[in-house]
Amino acid sequence: LSTAAQIRYRGYKGVLAQDRSLGSAPRMLVRPSMLKFQTEKHSEISLCEYSRPYTFGQLNRQFITLLSGLGVPDSAFLARQSEHFDRLRRMATDPEAAIAVLRWRGEFLLASQLLRMHKETLTAPAGSDLISDAMAQRHKILRARLASFQSKLLERCDRLHILVPLSRNLFGVCDQTNEQLLEYGECFVRITDGGSPLSLRGQVVVTKSPCYLLGDVRVLLAVTDEDKPGLAALNHLVDCIVFPVRGPRSHPSEISGSDLDGDQFFVCWDPDLLPLHQAEPYHYPAAEVPASVRPPTKNDLIRHFASQNKFHAVTSEIDTLYKSWADSLGPDCWQCCELGRLFSRAVDAAKSGELVSIDPKLRLPTAAGAANPREFVWQRMLARGRRLRSDLFVKAAVAARATAATTKTDDDSYPTLTVDNVRPEFVVDLLSSRHEFGRISEFCKFQFAWDFCRARCEQVE
């Protein structure tokens, strides 16, 4: 049974957490802050999302940029990327690696089926042809699905999405103990590990995507009932993070201006990824939503949804400019700080209606970069990913010139992408790329595309 769930009920929206003090009878307590509008309709509880085990977190470009700016050494990121590539390579032969990757990508059903297949393989009775044939057919289908999933991930290896085993994406809830035992700077985290609950103890990194300011990354002290016996009252809250209600401000609000309405937080206890220092969190102002004096009309709704594209275009431009300045001067430059604050306002503009404009001084990152030729770690990681993807394209082109039965390459460390297990987008990239994959001849590209189209036509027939 999940311990936290994001729900909708009438005009209420937010996260519910189990509370053992309510007794065994079905009861639901909501806070006034969860009420977004008054209505007597929608009396059924709608379950939007819920806490679950093994929701592994990942390093993305934003996390890497900020953690690097806070002193995490480059070697830690490069090591995690190498481990990630190796894990992807071993998916077809190592059930543990495959299950971890599948859970990370939210493929929980396929992960459970693969785990069952592995157990069946270990415990299959000898001499039973009927059972063996049935299992072999089922296993063949599962392996084909796994190979297809593996190929999709390898096609995207040039993106910075790196599984971190010592992390989770968790819903946030507040301290429910009567004594409010958690102090400012502390948290309570209990996860599922190896099928059993495990309480984390020590420093953990907590942040949320998207994040643009160094202060959006917080280092909290995870405490357990060994530190404070009264925290045993929280031991039933598994696979979520409990924040304190004490202190000058809430920790979620320090992290990109988040709240506990359903935000999921990246919680990492990998010692190699702990920042050497912290930055002061930014005080995100609350969005001022204009009060409505009448119920919204259909035209109001049309105008609201039609304006979303405009707001999205602004946030997308801010994100692009932020990356350019970070690539030039690092995330601690004043331009990145200003763009990070501006991004928060642009997100709230969808509700407040504020017209957010970008200062012309923030639109010139290329000139600044000329004076600072430093290569940051995320740029090196992107280059490594592109090289690996290029190697996969080369293997694909080589495979296109040989029959499926005799295809061999000099490097079998990664599976060969063939016309049978790639997506159309892969072929489009192969044909349209000139510089990144210059080692592949035009003939090999055409040959691979020809074989791909011919194989798809045969499947249709």
C-alpha positions as a Markdown table, in Angstrom:
| # | Residue | x | y | z |
|---|---|---|---|---|
| 1 | Leu | 0.0 | 0.0 | 0.0 |
| 2 | Ser | 1.4 | 3.4 | -1.0 |
| 3 | Thr | 2.2 | 5.8 | 1.8 |
| 4 | Ala | 1.7 | 9.0 | -0.2 |
| 5 | Ala | -0.6 | 9.8 | -3.1 |
| 6 | Gln | -1.4 | 12.8 | -5.2 |
| 7 | Ile | -5.2 | 13.3 | -5.5 |
| 8 | Arg | -8.0 | 15.4 | -6.8 |
| 9 | Tyr | -11.2 | 15.6 | -4.8 |
| 10 | Arg | -13.9 | 18.2 | -5.6 |
| 11 | Gly | -11.9 | 21.5 | -5.4 |
| 12 | Tyr | -9.0 | 20.0 | -3.4 |
| 13 | Lys | -5.6 | 19.2 | -4.9 |
| 14 | Gly | -2.5 | 17.9 | -3.2 |
| 15 | Val | -0.8 | 14.9 | -1.6 |
| 16 | Leu | -2.2 | 12.7 | 1.1 |
| 17 | Ala | 0.0 | 10.7 | 3.4 |
| 18 | Gln | -0.9 | 7.8 | 5.7 |
| 19 | Asp | -1.6 | 8.8 | 9.3 |
| 20 | Arg | -1.8 | 5.9 | 11.7 |
| 21 | Ser | -3.4 | 8.1 | 14.4 |
| 22 | Leu | -6.7 | 8.2 | 12.4 |
| 23 | Gly | -7.5 | 4.6 | 13.3 |
| 24 | Ser | -8.7 | 1.8 | 11.0 |
| 25 | Ala | -11.9 | 3.5 | 9.7 |
| 26 | Pro | -11.5 | 5.1 | 6.3 |
| 27 | Arg | -11.0 | 8.9 | 6.9 |
| 28 | Met | -9.4 | 11.7 | 4.9 |
| 29 | Leu | -8.1 | 14.9 | 6.4 |
| 30 | Val | -7.3 | 17.8 | 4.1 |
| 31 | Arg | -5.6 | 21.1 | 4.8 |
| 32 | Pro | -7.2 | 24.5 | 3.9 |
| 33 | Ser | -4.3 | 25.2 | 1.6 |
| 34 | Met | -5.3 | 22.2 | -0.6 |
| 35 | Leu | -8.6 | 23.9 | -1.5 |
| 36 | Lys | -8.2 | 25.5 | -4.9 |
| 37 | Phe | -11.8 | 26.2 | -5.7 |
| 38 | Gln | -15.3 | 25.6 | -4.3 |
| 39 | Thr | -17.5 | 23.0 | -6.0 |
| 40 | Glu | -19.9 | 20.2 | -5.0 |
| 41 | Lys | -19.0 | 18.2 | -8.2 |
| 42 | His | -16.4 | 15.5 | -8.7 |
| 43 | Ser | -17.1 | 13.7 | -5.4 |
| 44 | Glu | -15.0 | 10.8 | -6.4 |
| 45 | Ile | -11.3 | 10.7 | -5.3 |
| 46 | Ser | -9.1 | 10.9 | -8.4 |
| 47 | Leu | -5.7 | 9.2 | -7.9 |
| 48 | Cys | -3.2 | 11.1 | -10.1 |
| 49 | Glu | 0.1 | 9.5 | -8.9 |
| 50 | Tyr | 1.4 | 7.6 | -5.9 |
| 51 | Ser | 4.6 | 6.7 | -4.1 |
| 52 | Arg | 6.3 | 3.5 | -5.2 |
| 53 | Pro | 9.6 | 1.7 | -4.6 |
| 54 | Tyr | 12.7 | 1.9 | -6.8 |
| 55 | Thr | 11.9 | 5.2 | -8.5 |
| 56 | Phe | 15.6 | 5.8 | -9.2 |
| 57 | Gly | 16.7 | 9.3 | -9.8 |
| 58 | Gln | 18.9 | 10.6 | -12.6 |
| 59 | Leu | 21.6 | 13.2 | -13.3 |
| 60 | Asn | 20.4 | 15.6 | -16.0 |
| 61 | Arg | 22.2 | 18.6 | -17.4 |
| 62 | Gln | 20.7 | 21.0 | -14.8 |
| 63 | Phe | 21.7 | 18.9 | -11.8 |
| 64 | Ile | 25.2 | 18.4 | -13.2 |
| 65 | Thr | 25.6 | 22.1 | -13.9 |
| 66 | Leu | 24.5 | 23.1 | -10.4 |
| 67 | Leu | 26.3 | 20.3 | -8.5 |
| 68 | Ser | 29.5 | 21.1 | -10.5 |
| 69 | Gly | 29.1 | 24.8 | -9.5 |
| 70 | Leu | 28.8 | 23.7 | -5.9 |
| 71 | Gly | 32.2 | 21.9 | -5.9 |
| 72 | Val | 31.4 | 18.3 | -6.9 |
| 73 | Pro | 34.5 | 17.1 | -8.8 |
| 74 | Asp | 34.3 | 16.4 | -12.5 |
| 75 | Ser | 35.6 | 12.8 | -11.9 |
| 76 | Ala | 32.4 | 11.9 | -10.0 |
| 77 | Phe | 30.2 | 12.8 | -13.0 |
| 78 | Leu | 32.4 | 11.1 | -15.5 |
| 79 | Ala | 32.5 | 8.0 | -13.4 |
| 80 | Arg | 28.7 | 7.9 | -13.1 |
| 81 | Gln | 28.4 | 8.3 | -16.9 |
| 82 | Ser | 30.8 | 5.5 | -17.6 |
| 83 | Glu | 28.9 | 3.3 | -15.1 |
| 84 | His | 25.6 | 4.2 | -16.8 |
| 85 | Phe | 26.9 | 3.3 | -20.3 |
| 86 | Asp | 28.2 | 0.0 | -18.9 |
| 87 | Arg | 24.8 | -0.7 | -17.3 |
| 88 | Leu | 23.1 | -0.1 | -20.6 |
| 89 | Arg | 25.5 | -2.4 | -22.4 |
| 90 | Arg | 24.8 | -5.2 | -19.8 |
| 91 | Met | 21.0 | -5.0 | -20.0 |
| 92 | Ala | 20.8 | -8.0 | -22.3 |
| 93 | Thr | 23.0 | -10.3 | -20.2 |
| 94 | Asp | 22.7 | -9.0 | -16.6 |
| 95 | Pro | 19.1 | -9.1 | -15.1 |
| 96 | Glu | 20.1 | -6.9 | -12.2 |
| 97 | Ala | 21.3 | -4.1 | -14.6 |
| 98 | Ala | 18.2 | -4.5 | -16.8 |
| 99 | Ile | 15.8 | -4.4 | -13.9 |
| 100 | Ala | 17.4 | -1.3 | -12.5 |
| 101 | Val | 17.3 | 0.5 | -15.8 |
| 102 | Leu | 13.6 | -0.5 | -16.4 |
| 103 | Arg | 12.6 | 0.8 | -13.0 |
| 104 | Trp | 14.5 | 4.0 | -13.6 |
| 105 | Arg | 12.5 | 4.5 | -16.8 |
| 106 | Gly | 9.2 | 3.7 | -15.1 |
| 107 | Glu | 8.8 | 0.3 | -16.9 |
| 108 | Phe | 7.7 | -1.4 | -13.7 |
| 109 | Leu | 5.6 | -4.1 | -15.4 |
| 110 | Leu | 8.4 | -5.1 | -17.8 |
| 111 | Ala | 10.8 | -5.1 | -14.9 |
| 112 | Ser | 8.6 | -7.5 | -12.9 |
| 113 | Gln | 8.1 | -9.8 | -15.9 |
| 114 | Leu | 11.9 | -9.9 | -16.4 |
| 115 | Leu | 12.4 | -10.7 | -12.7 |
| 116 | Arg | 9.9 | -13.6 | -13.0 |
| 117 | Met | 11.6 | -14.8 | -16.2 |
| 118 | His | 15.0 | -14.9 | -14.4 |
| 119 | Lys | 13.4 | -16.9 | -11.5 |
| 120 | Glu | 11.8 | -19.3 | -13.9 |
| 121 | Thr | 15.1 | -19.9 | -15.6 |
| 122 | Leu | 16.8 | -20.7 | -12.3 |
| 123 | Thr | 14.0 | -23.0 | -11.0 |
| 124 | Ala | 12.8 | -24.6 | -14.3 |
| 125 | Pro | 12.3 | -28.4 | -13.9 |
| 126 | Ala | 14.5 | -30.5 | -16.0 |
| 127 | Gly | 13.1 | -32.9 | -18.6 |
| 128 | Ser | 9.7 | -31.1 | -19.1 |
| 129 | Asp | 9.6 | -30.2 | -22.8 |
| 130 | Leu | 6.1 | -28.8 | -22.6 |
| 131 | Ile | 6.9 | -26.3 | -19.8 |
| 132 | Ser | 10.3 | -25.6 | -21.4 |
| 133 | Asp | 8.8 | -24.8 | -24.8 |
| 134 | Ala | 6.1 | -22.5 | -23.2 |
| 135 | Met | 8.7 | -20.7 | -21.1 |
| 136 | Ala | 11.1 | -20.4 | -24.1 |
| 137 | Gln | 8.5 | -18.7 | -26.2 |
| 138 | Arg | 7.5 | -16.3 | -23.4 |
| 139 | His | 11.2 | -15.6 | -22.7 |
| 140 | Lys | 11.8 | -14.9 | -26.4 |
| 141 | Ile | 9.1 | -12.3 | -26.5 |
| 142 | Leu | 10.4 | -10.6 | -23.3 |
| 143 | Arg | 14.0 | -10.6 | -24.6 |
| 144 | Ala | 12.8 | -9.0 | -27.8 |
| 145 | Arg | 11.0 | -6.3 | -25.8 |
| 146 | Leu | 14.1 | -5.7 | -23.7 |
| 147 | Ala | 16.3 | -5.5 | -26.8 |
| 148 | Ser | 14.0 | -2.9 | -28.3 |
| 149 | Phe | 14.0 | -0.9 | -25.1 |
| 150 | Gln | 17.8 | -1.1 | -24.8 |
| 151 | Ser | 18.2 | 0.1 | -28.4 |
| 152 | Lys | 16.0 | 3.1 | -27.7 |
| 153 | Leu | 18.1 | 4.1 | -24.7 |
| 154 | Leu | 21.3 | 3.6 | -26.7 |
| 155 | Glu | 20.0 | 5.8 | -29.5 |
| 156 | Arg | 19.6 | 8.6 | -26.9 |
| 157 | Cys | 23.0 | 8.1 | -25.1 |
| 158 | Asp | 24.1 | 11.6 | -26.3 |
| 159 | Arg | 21.6 | 13.1 | -23.9 |
| 160 | Leu | 22.5 | 13.7 | -20.2 |
| 161 | His | 20.1 | 11.3 | -18.5 |
| 162 | Ile | 22.2 | 9.2 | -16.2 |
| 163 | Leu | 20.8 | 6.7 | -13.7 |
| 164 | Val | 22.0 | 7.2 | -10.1 |
| 165 | Pro | 21.4 | 4.0 | -8.1 |
| 166 | Leu | 21.9 | 5.8 | -4.8 |
| 167 | Ser | 19.0 | 8.1 | -5.4 |
| 168 | Arg | 15.2 | 8.3 | -5.6 |
| 169 | Asn | 12.5 | 10.6 | -7.0 |
| 170 | Leu | 10.2 | 11.0 | -4.0 |
| 171 | Phe | 7.0 | 12.8 | -3.1 |
| 172 | Gly | 7.4 | 15.3 | -0.3 |
| 173 | Val | 5.2 | 15.3 | 2.8 |
| 174 | Cys | 5.4 | 17.3 | 6.1 |
| 175 | Asp | 6.3 | 16.1 | 9.6 |
| 176 | Gln | 3.1 | 14.7 | 11.1 |
| 177 | Thr | 4.4 | 14.0 | 14.5 |
| 178 | Asn | 2.7 | 15.8 | 17.4 |
| 179 | Glu | 6.1 | 17.0 | 18.7 |
| 180 | Gln | 7.2 | 18.2 | 15.2 |
| 181 | Leu | 10.6 | 16.5 | 15.9 |
| 182 | Leu | 12.3 | 17.4 | 12.6 |
| 183 | Glu | 14.4 | 20.5 | 12.9 |
| 184 | Tyr | 15.2 | 23.0 | 10.1 |
| 185 | Gly | 18.0 | 21.4 | 8.0 |
| 186 | Glu | 16.8 | 17.8 | 8.7 |
| 187 | Cys | 14.6 | 15.3 | 6.9 |
| 188 | Phe | 13.3 | 11.8 | 7.2 |
| 189 | Val | 13.8 | 9.4 | 4.3 |
| 190 | Arg | 12.8 | 5.8 | 4.4 |
| 191 | Ile | 13.1 | 3.8 | 1.1 |
| 192 | Thr | 12.5 | 0.3 | -0.1 |
| 193 | Asp | 15.8 | -1.5 | -0.7 |
| 194 | Gly | 16.1 | -5.2 | -1.4 |
| 195 | Gly | 12.4 | -5.6 | -0.7 |
| 196 | Ser | 12.6 | -4.1 | 2.8 |
| 197 | Pro | 12.4 | -0.6 | 4.3 |
| 198 | Leu | 15.7 | 1.2 | 4.9 |
| 199 | Ser | 16.0 | 4.4 | 6.8 |
| 200 | Leu | 18.7 | 6.8 | 5.4 |
| 201 | Arg | 21.1 | 8.4 | 7.8 |
| 202 | Gly | 23.5 | 11.2 | 7.1 |
| 203 | Gln | 23.7 | 13.9 | 4.5 |
| 204 | Val | 21.5 | 13.8 | 1.4 |
| 205 | Val | 21.2 | 16.1 | -1.6 |
| 206 | Val | 17.7 | 17.3 | -2.3 |
| 207 | Thr | 16.6 | 19.2 | -5.4 |
| 208 | Lys | 14.0 | 19.2 | -8.1 |
| 209 | Ser | 13.8 | 19.7 | -11.8 |
| 210 | Pro | 13.7 | 22.2 | -13.3 |
| 211 | Cys | 16.3 | 24.1 | -11.3 |
| 212 | Tyr | 18.5 | 27.0 | -12.4 |
| 213 | Leu | 20.0 | 28.6 | -9.2 |
| 214 | Leu | 22.8 | 27.2 | -7.1 |
| 215 | Gly | 20.6 | 27.7 | -4.0 |
| 216 | Asp | 18.0 | 25.3 | -5.5 |
| 217 | Val | 20.3 | 22.4 | -4.3 |
| 218 | Arg | 19.9 | 21.7 | -0.6 |
| 219 | Val | 22.0 | 19.4 | 1.6 |
| 220 | Leu | 19.9 | 18.1 | 4.5 |
| 221 | Leu | 20.7 | 15.7 | 7.3 |
| 222 | Ala | 18.6 | 12.6 | 7.2 |
| 223 | Val | 17.8 | 11.4 | 10.7 |
| 224 | Thr | 16.1 | 8.2 | 12.0 |
| 225 | Asp | 14.5 | 6.9 | 15.1 |
| 226 | Glu | 18.0 | 6.0 | 16.4 |
| 227 | Asp | 18.7 | 9.8 | 16.5 |
| 228 | Lys | 15.3 | 10.8 | 17.8 |
| 229 | Pro | 13.1 | 7.9 | 19.2 |
| 230 | Gly | 9.9 | 9.8 | 18.5 |
| 231 | Leu | 10.5 | 9.5 | 14.8 |
| 232 | Ala | 9.4 | 5.9 | 15.0 |
| 233 | Ala | 6.0 | 7.4 | 14.4 |
| 234 | Leu | 7.1 | 8.1 | 10.9 |
| 235 | Asn | 8.5 | 4.7 | 10.0 |
| 236 | His | 5.3 | 3.7 | 8.1 |
| 237 | Leu | 6.1 | 6.5 | 5.6 |
| 238 | Val | 8.2 | 4.6 | 3.0 |
| 239 | Asp | 9.3 | 5.9 | -0.4 |
| 240 | Cys | 8.7 | 9.5 | 0.3 |
| 241 | Ile | 10.7 | 12.4 | 2.0 |
| 242 | Val | 9.4 | 14.0 | 5.1 |
| 243 | Phe | 10.3 | 17.7 | 5.5 |
| 244 | Pro | 10.2 | 19.7 | 8.8 |
| 245 | Val | 7.6 | 22.3 | 9.6 |
| 246 | Arg | 10.0 | 24.2 | 11.8 |
| 247 | Gly | 12.4 | 26.9 | 10.7 |
| 248 | Pro | 12.4 | 30.3 | 9.0 |
| 249 | Arg | 10.9 | 28.9 | 5.8 |
| 250 | Ser | 10.0 | 25.5 | 4.3 |
| 251 | His | 12.7 | 23.5 | 2.5 |
| 252 | Pro | 10.5 | 22.8 | -0.5 |
| 253 | Ser | 10.0 | 26.5 | -1.1 |
| 254 | Glu | 13.8 | 26.9 | -1.1 |
| 255 | Ile | 14.1 | 24.3 | -3.9 |
| 256 | Ser | 12.9 | 26.1 | -7.1 |
| 257 | Gly | 9.9 | 27.5 | -5.2 |
| 258 | Ser | 8.4 | 24.1 | -4.8 |
| 259 | Asp | 5.5 | 23.0 | -2.5 |
| 260 | Leu | 4.0 | 19.7 | -1.3 |
| 261 | Asp | 1.1 | 19.7 | -3.8 |
| 262 | Gly | 2.6 | 16.9 | -5.8 |
| 263 | Asp | 6.2 | 17.9 | -6.5 |
| 264 | Gln | 8.7 | 15.0 | -6.6 |
| 265 | Phe | 12.2 | 15.6 | -5.3 |
| 266 | Phe | 15.5 | 14.2 | -6.4 |
| 267 | Val | 17.0 | 12.7 | -3.2 |
| 268 | Cys | 20.6 | 11.4 | -3.5 |
| 269 | Trp | 22.8 | 9.9 | -0.9 |
| 270 | Asp | 25.8 | 9.1 | -3.1 |
| 271 | Pro | 28.8 | 10.5 | -1.2 |
| 272 | Asp | 30.6 | 11.3 | -4.4 |
| 273 | Leu | 27.8 | 13.7 | -5.4 |
| 274 | Leu | 27.6 | 15.7 | -2.1 |
| 275 | Pro | 28.4 | 19.4 | -2.8 |
| 276 | Leu | 31.4 | 20.9 | -1.0 |
| 277 | His | 29.4 | 24.0 | -0.1 |
| 278 | Gln | 25.9 | 25.5 | -0.4 |
| 279 | Ala | 24.5 | 28.7 | -1.8 |
| 280 | Glu | 21.9 | 30.9 | -0.2 |
| 281 | Pro | 18.5 | 29.8 | -1.4 |
| 282 | Tyr | 16.5 | 32.3 | -3.4 |
| 283 | His | 13.3 | 33.7 | -1.9 |
| 284 | Tyr | 10.8 | 32.9 | -4.6 |
| 285 | Pro | 7.9 | 35.4 | -4.5 |
| 286 | Ala | 4.4 | 33.8 | -4.6 |
| 287 | Ala | 2.6 | 34.3 | -7.8 |
| 288 | Glu | -0.1 | 37.0 | -7.6 |
| 289 | Val | -3.1 | 35.4 | -9.2 |
| 290 | Pro | -5.8 | 38.1 | -10.0 |
| 291 | Ala | -9.0 | 37.4 | -8.1 |
| 292 | Ser | -12.0 | 36.4 | -10.2 |
| 293 | Val | -15.2 | 38.3 | -9.6 |
| 294 | Arg | -17.3 | 35.9 | -11.7 |
| 295 | Pro | -17.2 | 32.3 | -12.9 |
| 296 | Pro | -15.0 | 31.8 | -15.9 |
| 297 | Thr | -16.7 | 31.8 | -19.3 |
| 298 | Lys | -15.9 | 29.6 | -22.3 |
| 299 | Asn | -14.1 | 32.6 | -23.9 |
| 300 | Asp | -12.0 | 33.0 | -20.7 |
| 301 | Leu | -10.9 | 29.4 | -21.0 |
| 302 | Ile | -10.1 | 29.8 | -24.7 |
| 303 | Arg | -8.0 | 32.8 | -24.0 |
| 304 | His | -6.2 | 31.1 | -21.1 |
| 305 | Phe | -5.3 | 28.0 | -23.0 |
| 306 | Ala | -4.4 | 29.9 | -26.2 |
| 307 | Ser | -1.9 | 32.0 | -24.2 |
| 308 | Gln | 0.0 | 28.9 | -22.9 |
| 309 | Asn | 2.1 | 28.6 | -26.1 |
| 310 | Lys | 3.3 | 32.2 | -25.6 |
| 311 | Phe | 4.3 | 31.5 | -22.0 |
| 312 | His | 6.0 | 28.3 | -23.0 |
| 313 | Ala | 8.0 | 30.1 | -25.7 |
| 314 | Val | 9.4 | 32.5 | -23.1 |
| 315 | Thr | 10.4 | 29.7 | -20.7 |
| 316 | Ser | 12.0 | 27.8 | -23.5 |
| 317 | Glu | 14.0 | 30.8 | -24.6 |
| 318 | Ile | 15.2 | 31.5 | -21.0 |
| 319 | Asp | 16.3 | 27.9 | -20.8 |
| 320 | Thr | 18.3 | 28.1 | -24.0 |
| 321 | Leu | 20.0 | 31.4 | -22.9 |
| 322 | Tyr | 20.8 | 29.9 | -19.5 |
| 323 | Lys | 22.6 | 27.0 | -21.1 |
| 324 | Ser | 24.6 | 29.3 | -23.3 |
| 325 | Trp | 25.7 | 31.5 | -20.5 |
| 326 | Ala | 26.5 | 28.5 | -18.3 |
| 327 | Asp | 28.6 | 27.0 | -21.1 |
| 328 | Ser | 30.5 | 30.2 | -21.4 |
| 329 | Leu | 30.9 | 31.5 | -17.8 |
| 330 | Gly | 29.5 | 28.8 | -15.5 |
| 331 | Pro | 26.3 | 28.7 | -13.4 |
| 332 | Asp | 27.5 | 31.2 | -10.9 |
| 333 | Cys | 27.7 | 34.1 | -13.3 |
| 334 | Trp | 25.3 | 37.0 | -12.8 |
| 335 | Gln | 23.6 | 36.3 | -16.2 |
| 336 | Cys | 22.6 | 32.7 | -15.1 |
| 337 | Cys | 21.4 | 34.0 | -11.7 |
| 338 | Glu | 19.2 | 36.6 | -13.4 |
| 339 | Leu | 17.9 | 34.1 | -15.9 |
| 340 | Gly | 17.1 | 31.6 | -13.1 |
| 341 | Arg | 15.0 | 34.2 | -11.3 |
| 342 | Leu | 13.4 | 35.2 | -14.5 |
| 343 | Phe | 12.4 | 31.6 | -15.3 |
| 344 | Ser | 10.5 | 31.4 | -12.0 |
| 345 | Arg | 8.5 | 34.5 | -13.0 |
| 346 | Ala | 7.9 | 33.2 | -16.5 |
| 347 | Val | 6.4 | 30.0 | -15.0 |
| 348 | Asp | 4.2 | 31.9 | -12.7 |
| 349 | Ala | 3.1 | 34.2 | -15.6 |
| 350 | Ala | 0.9 | 31.5 | -16.9 |
| 351 | Lys | -1.2 | 32.0 | -13.7 |
| 352 | Ser | -0.6 | 35.7 | -12.9 |
| 353 | Gly | -0.7 | 37.0 | -16.5 |
| 354 | Glu | 2.5 | 39.0 | -16.0 |
| 355 | Leu | 4.3 | 40.0 | -19.2 |
| 356 | Val | 7.8 | 38.7 | -18.8 |
| 357 | Ser | 10.5 | 40.2 | -21.0 |
| 358 | Ile | 14.1 | 39.3 | -21.4 |
| 359 | Asp | 16.8 | 42.0 | -20.9 |
| 360 | Pro | 18.8 | 42.5 | -24.1 |
| 361 | Lys | 22.0 | 42.1 | -22.0 |
| 362 | Leu | 21.1 | 38.5 | -21.4 |
| 363 | Arg | 20.9 | 37.7 | -25.1 |
| 364 | Leu | 24.6 | 37.9 | -25.9 |
| 365 | Pro | 26.3 | 34.8 | -24.5 |
| 366 | Thr | 28.5 | 34.1 | -27.5 |
| 367 | Ala | 30.7 | 37.2 | -27.1 |
| 368 | Ala | 31.3 | 36.4 | -23.4 |
| 369 | Gly | 32.3 | 32.9 | -24.2 |
| 370 | Ala | 35.3 | 33.9 | -26.3 |
| 371 | Ala | 37.1 | 35.2 | -23.2 |
| 372 | Asn | 36.6 | 32.0 | -21.2 |
| 373 | Pro | 37.7 | 28.9 | -23.2 |
| 374 | Arg | 37.2 | 26.6 | -20.2 |
| 375 | Glu | 35.4 | 23.3 | -21.0 |
| 376 | Phe | 32.9 | 22.4 | -18.3 |
| 377 | Val | 32.2 | 18.8 | -17.2 |
| 378 | Trp | 28.7 | 18.7 | -18.8 |
| 379 | Gln | 30.2 | 19.7 | -22.1 |
| 380 | Arg | 32.7 | 16.8 | -21.8 |
| 381 | Met | 29.9 | 14.4 | -20.9 |
| 382 | Leu | 27.8 | 15.5 | -23.9 |
| 383 | Ala | 30.8 | 15.0 | -26.2 |
| 384 | Arg | 31.4 | 11.5 | -24.7 |
| 385 | Gly | 27.7 | 10.6 | -25.4 |
| 386 | Arg | 27.9 | 11.9 | -29.0 |
| 387 | Arg | 31.0 | 9.8 | -29.6 |
| 388 | Leu | 29.3 | 6.7 | -28.3 |
| 389 | Arg | 26.3 | 7.4 | -30.4 |
| 390 | Ser | 28.5 | 7.9 | -33.4 |
| 391 | Asp | 30.1 | 4.5 | -32.8 |
| 392 | Leu | 26.7 | 2.9 | -32.7 |
| 393 | Phe | 25.9 | 4.5 | -36.1 |
| 394 | Val | 29.1 | 3.1 | -37.5 |
| 395 | Lys | 28.2 | -0.4 | -36.2 |
| 396 | Ala | 24.8 | 0.0 | -37.7 |
| 397 | Ala | 26.3 | 1.0 | -41.1 |
| 398 | Val | 28.6 | -2.0 | -41.0 |
| 399 | Ala | 25.7 | -4.3 | -40.1 |
| 400 | Ala | 23.8 | -3.0 | -43.1 |
| 401 | Arg | 26.4 | -4.4 | -45.4 |
| 402 | Ala | 26.3 | -7.9 | -44.0 |
| 403 | Thr | 23.5 | -10.5 | -43.6 |
| 404 | Ala | 21.9 | -10.9 | -40.2 |
| 405 | Ala | 23.4 | -14.3 | -39.8 |
| 406 | Thr | 27.0 | -13.3 | -40.4 |
| 407 | Thr | 27.1 | -9.8 | -38.9 |
| 408 | Lys | 30.2 | -9.3 | -36.8 |
| 409 | Thr | 32.0 | -6.2 | -35.7 |
| 410 | Asp | 35.4 | -5.7 | -34.1 |
| 411 | Asp | 33.7 | -4.2 | -31.0 |
| 412 | Asp | 30.9 | -6.3 | -29.4 |
| 413 | Ser | 30.9 | -4.3 | -26.1 |
| 414 | Tyr | 27.6 | -2.7 | -27.2 |
| 415 | Pro | 24.8 | -4.5 | -29.1 |
| 416 | Thr | 24.5 | -3.8 | -32.8 |
| 417 | Leu | 21.6 | -1.6 | -33.8 |
| 418 | Thr | 19.9 | -3.3 | -36.8 |
| 419 | Val | 17.1 | -2.6 | -39.2 |
| 420 | Asp | 14.9 | -4.8 | -36.9 |
| 421 | Asn | 15.3 | -2.9 | -33.6 |
| 422 | Val | 15.7 | 0.8 | -34.5 |
| 423 | Arg | 13.1 | 3.5 | -34.8 |
| 424 | Pro | 12.4 | 5.6 | -37.8 |
| 425 | Glu | 13.8 | 8.6 | -36.0 |
| 426 | Phe | 17.2 | 6.8 | -35.9 |
| 427 | Val | 17.2 | 6.4 | -39.6 |
| 428 | Val | 16.3 | 10.1 | -40.1 |
| 429 | Asp | 19.2 | 11.2 | -37.9 |
| 430 | Leu | 21.5 | 8.9 | -39.8 |
| 431 | Leu | 20.6 | 10.4 | -43.1 |
| 432 | Ser | 20.5 | 14.0 | -42.0 |
| 433 | Ser | 23.7 | 14.1 | -40.0 |
| 434 | Arg | 26.8 | 15.3 | -41.9 |
| 435 | His | 29.4 | 16.4 | -39.3 |
| 436 | Glu | 28.8 | 14.3 | -36.2 |
| 437 | Phe | 28.8 | 11.0 | -38.1 |
| 438 | Gly | 31.2 | 11.9 | -40.9 |
| 439 | Arg | 33.0 | 8.5 | -40.7 |
| 440 | Ile | 29.9 | 6.8 | -42.3 |
| 441 | Ser | 29.9 | 6.9 | -46.1 |
| 442 | Glu | 26.8 | 8.1 | -47.9 |
| 443 | Phe | 26.6 | 4.7 | -49.5 |
| 444 | Cys | 26.4 | 3.0 | -46.1 |
| 445 | Lys | 23.8 | 5.4 | -44.9 |
| 446 | Phe | 21.7 | 4.7 | -48.0 |
| 447 | Gln | 22.2 | 1.0 | -47.7 |
| 448 | Phe | 21.0 | 1.0 | -44.1 |
| 449 | Ala | 17.9 | 3.1 | -44.9 |
| 450 | Trp | 17.1 | 0.9 | -47.9 |
| 451 | Asp | 17.3 | -2.3 | -45.7 |
| 452 | Phe | 15.2 | -0.6 | -43.1 |
| 453 | Cys | 12.4 | 0.4 | -45.5 |
| 454 | Arg | 12.5 | -3.0 | -47.2 |
| 455 | Ala | 12.2 | -4.8 | -43.8 |
| 456 | Arg | 9.3 | -2.6 | -42.8 |
| 457 | Cys | 7.5 | -3.3 | -46.1 |
| 458 | Glu | 7.9 | -7.0 | -45.7 |
| 459 | Gln | 6.5 | -6.8 | -42.2 |
| 460 | Val | 3.4 | -4.9 | -43.5 |
| 461 | Glu | 2.9 | -7.5 | -46.3 |
